[in-house]
Amino acid sequence: MLVRMSHDPRTRDYVARRTQEGLKTKDIFRCLKRFVAREVYHHLTSAFSGAPGPSPTA
């Protein structure tokens, strides 16, 4: 999370916006963890929701 807060432009914009709204760093960090969890869940479910791939042959 800390790397994302310092390097990802979307996250930096989000942190700046939430700081202006008056949230503390701890609260922003909590919101970011939730966002990342939703993002990872979406990627995992979309990756495994397709048809099964070819079976490995021995």
Secondary structure, DSSP 8 states (H G I E B T S, - for coil): -HHHHHH-HHHHHHHHHHHHTT--HHHHHHHHHHHHHHHHHHHHHHHHSS--------
